[in-house]
Amino acid sequence: MRWFLLALSLLAVPSLAQTPPPAANQVEKQDAFRLGVQLYALGRYEAALELFERALKERPQDPDVVYWLARAQLKVGLLNPALENAKGLVARNPRYIGGYMVLSEAYVALYRASEDREKGKAYLEQALTVLRDAERVNPRYAPLFAQRGLVYAFLGQADKAEEAFKKSLSLQDSAEVRAALAELYLAAGRLDEALEQYAKAVGLSPKEGGLRVRYASALLLKGRAEEAAKVLEEGHRIKPLDAEGWYTLGQAYLTLGRYKEAGVALENAVALAPLRFPAAYYYLGQVYMALGDAQKAKSRLTVAVRLEPKRAEYRYLLCLANEKAGDKDGARYQCQEALKLKPGYKEAEEVLRRL
């Protein structure tokens, strides 16, 4: 079975580029600012941005307001305004660690928006310079080293990224940083070390569903489907699974031969996100074929082929479902298409011979 792999690089961990703010005295801040922070935490970035802009008019010299304004601007794609605000924040408040952090985040965001990633690496070098300046301000600020690890990962310098992540963890244990380290290990093929870090991350943040999905996906890569299923089942008891959670759990059940449970999980996934996981329809085809329901298999595999028409294995399985359902013409067509996509596809050739 082709497993859907979650990201094997830190490009999939943009959350590390959103480092937590330094401690700030916010008790006396204006209501607009406090509400903006709350909305930002809820993911309502545009609404938060409006409130931070209002707060800035009231408190133009407040570094906390400028900090959050720049972060909100990054979230809504206003990269150059965020960069300028972050530069000004550092210039006016050289002892304020948050300024350096958001400035480095702005440079990383500019790199990620670059069409030419090689030229864009200049932004990453600027981010590293900013982080060196930040280290002189506070050499024990854990998020600084997490951010440095992310930058090195983008630069392809895995050893330095690992060193930086470990430094961050030595200062402050964090599920987010452990997950980033796990994915660094995955990218390097160090699966056992990745699993160790994922397990620790889940222990630190057991309610984080996305983290459990990444851990379960790594367990599937290791062939530990039973453990993957348990990780997701436990997570579902704590917090209902989202589409990706159901999708991954369905794969685990399918590997274990628990076809009815796999069908339920995968149907939940496609109900919640009909177009997000084309492979889910392919797996459902496998499930229904195993359960002896050729018509349902045909229905789901037809969707899989429509979503990804150039996948030879999808067409081959639809060929089999058509044959089982008594549709010989449909079976013949799908196997012929599979052979066009994959010349010499022996299984498809065998079906065509018997048709």
C-alpha positions as CSV (number, residue, x, y, z in Angstrom):
1,M,0.0,0.0,0.0
2,R,1.2,3.5,-0.8
3,W,1.0,5.4,2.4
4,F,0.2,9.0,2.3
5,L,3.3,10.6,3.8
6,L,3.0,13.7,5.9
7,A,5.7,16.2,5.3
8,L,9.2,14.8,5.7
9,S,10.7,18.3,5.9
10,L,10.3,21.3,8.2
11,L,8.4,23.0,5.4
12,A,5.5,21.4,7.0
13,V,6.1,23.0,10.4
14,P,5.3,26.7,9.7
15,S,4.2,26.9,13.4
16,L,7.8,27.1,14.4
17,A,8.1,30.3,12.5
18,Q,5.5,31.7,14.9
19,T,7.6,31.8,18.0
20,P,5.8,32.6,21.2
21,P,6.1,36.2,22.4
22,P,8.3,37.2,25.3
23,A,6.7,37.9,28.6
24,A,5.0,41.3,28.7
25,N,3.0,43.3,31.1
26,Q,-0.4,43.3,29.4
27,V,-2.6,43.9,32.4
28,E,-2.9,47.6,31.7
29,K,-3.1,47.3,27.9
30,Q,-6.1,48.7,26.1
31,D,-9.0,46.4,25.4
32,A,-8.4,46.6,21.6
33,F,-4.9,45.1,22.1
34,R,-6.1,42.3,24.5
35,L,-8.9,41.4,22.2
36,G,-6.6,41.4,19.2
37,V,-4.3,38.9,20.9
38,Q,-7.3,36.7,21.7
39,L,-8.5,36.8,18.1
40,Y,-5.0,36.0,16.9
41,A,-5.0,32.9,19.1
42,L,-8.3,31.8,17.5
43,G,-6.8,32.2,14.0
44,R,-8.9,35.3,13.1
45,Y,-5.9,37.2,11.8
46,E,-7.6,39.9,9.8
47,A,-9.8,40.9,12.6
48,A,-6.8,40.9,15.0
49,L,-4.9,43.0,12.6
50,E,-7.6,45.7,12.6
51,L,-7.5,45.8,16.4
52,F,-3.7,46.0,16.5
53,E,-3.8,48.9,14.1
54,R,-6.2,50.6,16.4
55,A,-4.1,49.9,19.4
56,L,-1.0,51.2,17.7
57,K,-2.7,54.6,17.2
58,E,-3.4,54.7,20.9
59,R,0.0,53.4,22.0
60,P,2.5,54.0,19.2
61,Q,5.5,53.4,21.3
62,D,4.3,50.1,22.9
63,P,6.7,47.3,21.7
64,D,4.1,44.6,22.5
65,V,1.6,46.3,20.1
66,V,4.1,46.6,17.3
67,Y,5.2,43.0,17.9
68,W,1.7,41.6,17.5
69,L,0.9,43.9,14.7
70,A,3.9,42.5,12.7
71,R,2.9,38.9,13.5
72,A,-0.6,39.6,12.3
73,Q,0.7,41.2,9.1
74,L,2.8,38.1,8.4
75,K,-0.3,35.9,8.8
76,V,-2.3,37.8,6.3
77,G,0.6,38.1,3.8
78,L,1.6,41.7,4.4
79,L,5.3,40.7,4.4
80,N,7.0,44.0,3.6
81,P,5.0,46.0,6.1
82,A,5.7,43.3,8.7
83,L,9.4,43.5,7.9
84,E,9.5,47.3,8.2
85,N,7.6,47.2,11.5
86,A,9.9,44.5,12.8
87,K,13.0,46.5,11.8
88,G,11.7,49.6,13.5
89,L,10.8,47.6,16.6
90,V,14.4,46.3,16.9
91,A,15.9,49.7,16.2
92,R,13.7,51.4,18.9
93,N,13.9,48.6,21.5
94,P,17.2,46.8,21.2
95,R,16.7,44.9,24.4
96,Y,13.2,43.6,23.5
97,I,13.7,40.0,22.4
98,G,10.4,39.9,20.6
99,G,11.5,42.3,18.0
100,Y,14.4,40.1,16.9
101,M,12.1,37.1,16.8
102,V,9.4,38.7,14.6
103,L,12.1,40.1,12.4
104,S,13.6,36.7,11.8
105,E,10.1,35.4,11.2
106,A,9.6,38.1,8.5
107,Y,12.8,37.0,6.7
108,V,11.7,33.4,6.8
109,A,8.3,34.4,5.4
110,L,10.0,36.3,2.6
111,Y,12.1,33.2,1.8
112,R,9.1,31.0,1.6
113,A,7.4,33.5,-0.7
114,S,10.4,33.6,-3.0
115,E,9.9,32.2,-6.5
116,D,13.7,31.6,-6.7
117,R,14.5,29.7,-3.5
118,E,18.2,29.8,-4.2
119,K,18.2,33.6,-4.3
120,G,15.7,33.6,-1.5
121,K,18.3,31.9,0.8
122,A,19.7,35.4,1.3
123,Y,16.7,36.1,3.5
124,L,17.6,33.1,5.6
125,E,21.1,34.4,6.1
126,Q,19.6,37.6,7.3
127,A,17.4,35.7,9.7
128,L,20.5,34.0,11.1
129,T,22.2,37.4,11.6
130,V,19.1,38.7,13.5
131,L,19.1,35.6,15.7
132,R,22.7,36.1,16.6
133,D,21.9,39.6,17.7
134,A,19.0,38.2,19.7
135,E,21.3,35.7,21.4
136,R,23.3,38.6,22.7
137,V,20.2,40.0,24.3
138,N,19.0,36.8,25.8
139,P,21.2,33.7,25.4
140,R,18.8,31.4,27.2
141,Y,15.6,32.2,25.3
142,A,14.5,28.8,24.0
143,P,12.3,29.9,21.1
144,L,15.4,31.7,19.6
145,F,17.1,28.3,19.1
146,A,14.0,26.7,17.8
147,Q,13.7,29.4,15.2
148,R,17.4,29.0,14.3
149,G,16.8,25.3,13.9
150,L,14.0,26.0,11.4
151,V,16.2,28.4,9.4
152,Y,19.0,25.8,9.2
153,A,16.5,23.2,8.1
154,F,15.4,25.4,5.2
155,L,19.1,25.9,4.4
156,G,19.5,22.1,4.2
157,Q,22.0,22.1,7.1
158,A,20.5,19.3,9.0
159,D,23.3,18.9,11.6
160,K,23.1,22.5,12.6
161,A,19.3,22.3,12.7
162,E,19.5,19.3,15.0
163,E,22.0,21.1,17.3
164,A,19.7,24.2,17.5
165,F,16.6,22.2,18.2
166,K,18.4,20.3,21.0
167,K,19.6,23.5,22.5
168,S,16.1,24.8,22.5
169,L,14.9,21.7,24.3
170,S,17.7,21.9,26.8
171,L,16.3,25.3,27.8
172,Q,12.6,24.5,27.6
173,D,10.9,21.2,26.7
174,S,8.3,21.7,24.0
175,A,6.1,19.4,22.0
176,E,6.3,21.7,19.0
177,V,10.1,21.6,18.9
178,R,10.2,17.9,19.5
179,A,7.9,17.4,16.6
180,A,10.1,19.6,14.4
181,L,13.1,17.5,15.5
182,A,11.2,14.3,14.7
183,E,10.5,15.5,11.2
184,L,14.1,16.5,10.7
185,Y,14.9,12.9,11.6
186,L,12.3,11.6,9.2
187,A,13.8,13.6,6.4
188,A,17.1,12.0,7.1
189,G,15.6,8.5,7.3
190,R,16.2,8.2,11.0
191,L,12.8,6.7,11.7
192,D,13.5,5.3,15.2
193,E,14.8,8.6,16.5
194,A,11.8,10.3,14.9
195,L,9.4,8.0,16.6
196,E,11.1,8.6,20.0
197,Q,10.7,12.4,19.6
198,Y,7.0,12.1,18.4
199,A,6.2,9.9,21.4
200,K,7.7,12.6,23.8
201,A,5.8,15.3,21.9
202,V,2.5,13.6,22.3
203,G,3.2,13.1,26.0
204,L,3.7,16.8,26.3
205,S,0.7,17.8,24.2
206,P,-1.8,14.9,24.3
207,K,-4.7,16.9,23.0
208,E,-2.9,18.1,19.8
209,G,-4.6,16.1,17.1
210,G,-2.3,17.1,14.3
211,L,0.7,15.9,16.3
212,R,-1.0,12.5,16.8
213,V,-1.6,12.2,13.1
214,R,2.0,12.8,12.3
215,Y,3.1,10.3,15.0
216,A,0.7,7.7,13.7
217,S,1.9,8.3,10.1
218,A,5.4,7.7,11.2
219,L,4.4,4.5,13.0
220,L,2.7,3.3,9.8
221,L,6.0,3.9,8.0
222,K,7.6,1.6,10.6
223,G,5.0,-1.0,10.0
224,R,3.5,-0.6,13.5
225,A,-0.1,-0.2,12.4
226,E,-1.6,-1.5,15.7
227,E,0.2,1.3,17.7
228,A,-0.8,3.9,15.1
229,A,-4.4,2.9,15.5
230,K,-4.1,3.2,19.3
231,V,-2.5,6.6,19.1
232,L,-5.4,7.9,17.0
233,E,-8.1,6.1,19.0
234,E,-6.8,7.6,22.2
235,G,-6.7,11.0,20.6
236,H,-10.3,10.6,19.4
237,R,-11.4,9.9,23.0
238,I,-9.8,13.2,24.1
239,K,-10.8,15.2,21.1
240,P,-12.8,14.1,18.0
241,L,-10.7,13.3,15.0
242,D,-10.6,15.7,12.1
243,A,-10.6,14.5,8.4
244,E,-6.9,13.8,8.4
245,G,-7.1,11.8,11.6
246,W,-9.9,9.6,10.2
247,Y,-8.0,9.2,7.0
248,T,-4.9,8.0,8.8
249,L,-6.8,5.8,11.2
250,G,-8.5,4.2,8.1
251,Q,-5.1,3.3,6.7
252,A,-4.1,1.7,10.0
253,Y,-7.3,-0.3,10.1
254,L,-6.9,-1.4,6.5
255,T,-3.4,-2.6,7.1
256,L,-4.6,-4.6,10.1
257,G,-7.4,-6.2,8.0
258,R,-10.1,-4.5,10.1
259,Y,-12.1,-3.7,7.0
260,K,-15.4,-2.6,8.5
261,E,-13.7,-0.2,10.8
262,A,-11.5,1.0,8.0
263,G,-14.6,1.7,5.9
264,V,-16.2,3.8,8.7
265,A,-13.0,5.8,9.3
266,L,-12.4,6.5,5.6
267,E,-16.0,7.4,4.9
268,N,-15.8,9.9,7.8
269,A,-12.6,11.4,6.2
270,V,-14.3,11.9,2.8
271,A,-17.5,13.2,4.3
272,L,-15.5,15.9,6.2
273,A,-13.1,16.7,3.3
274,P,-14.4,15.3,0.0
275,L,-11.5,16.5,-2.2
276,R,-8.6,16.5,0.2
277,F,-7.6,12.9,0.1
278,P,-8.1,11.2,-3.3
279,A,-6.3,8.1,-2.0
280,A,-9.1,7.7,0.6
281,Y,-11.4,6.7,-2.2
282,Y,-8.9,4.2,-3.5
283,Y,-8.5,2.7,0.0
284,L,-12.3,2.6,0.3
285,G,-12.3,0.6,-3.0
286,Q,-9.9,-1.9,-1.4
287,V,-12.1,-2.1,1.7
288,Y,-15.3,-2.7,-0.2
289,M,-13.6,-5.3,-2.5
290,A,-12.4,-7.1,0.6
291,L,-16.0,-7.0,2.0
292,G,-17.4,-8.3,-1.2
293,D,-19.4,-5.2,-2.2
294,A,-18.3,-4.6,-5.8
295,Q,-20.8,-1.8,-6.4
296,K,-19.6,0.3,-3.5
297,A,-16.1,-0.4,-4.5
298,K,-16.9,0.8,-8.0
299,S,-18.6,3.9,-6.8
300,R,-15.6,5.0,-4.6
301,L,-13.0,4.0,-7.1
302,T,-14.8,6.0,-9.8
303,V,-14.3,9.1,-7.6
304,A,-10.6,8.2,-7.1
305,V,-10.0,8.0,-10.8
306,R,-11.8,11.2,-11.5
307,L,-9.7,13.0,-8.9
308,E,-6.4,11.4,-10.0
309,P,-6.9,10.0,-13.5
310,K,-3.2,9.3,-14.1
311,R,-2.9,6.7,-11.3
312,A,-2.6,3.3,-12.9
313,E,-3.3,1.4,-9.7
314,Y,-6.6,3.3,-9.2
315,R,-7.7,2.3,-12.7
316,Y,-6.6,-1.2,-12.3
317,L,-8.6,-1.6,-9.1
318,L,-11.6,0.0,-10.7
319,C,-11.2,-2.5,-13.6
320,L,-11.5,-5.3,-11.0
321,A,-14.5,-3.7,-9.4
322,N,-16.2,-3.4,-12.7
323,E,-15.5,-7.0,-13.5
324,K,-16.9,-8.1,-10.2
325,A,-20.0,-5.9,-10.7
326,G,-20.5,-7.5,-14.2
327,D,-19.5,-4.5,-16.2
328,K,-17.1,-6.1,-18.6
329,D,-16.9,-3.1,-20.9
330,G,-16.1,-0.8,-18.0
331,A,-13.5,-3.3,-16.8
332,R,-11.9,-3.6,-20.2
333,Y,-11.7,0.2,-20.6
334,Q,-10.1,0.8,-17.2
335,C,-7.5,-1.9,-17.6
336,Q,-6.6,-0.5,-21.0
337,E,-6.2,2.9,-19.5
338,A,-4.0,1.5,-16.7
339,L,-1.8,-0.1,-19.4
340,K,-1.4,3.2,-21.2
341,L,-0.3,4.8,-17.9
342,K,1.9,1.8,-16.9
343,P,3.1,-0.2,-20.0
344,G,3.7,-3.8,-19.1
345,Y,1.3,-3.8,-16.1
346,K,1.0,-7.6,-15.8
347,E,-2.0,-7.7,-13.6
348,A,-4.0,-5.5,-16.0
349,E,-2.9,-7.6,-18.9
350,E,-4.1,-10.7,-17.2
351,V,-7.5,-9.2,-16.6
352,L,-7.8,-8.2,-20.3
353,R,-6.9,-11.7,-21.4
354,R,-9.7,-13.3,-19.4
355,L,-12.2,-10.6,-20.5
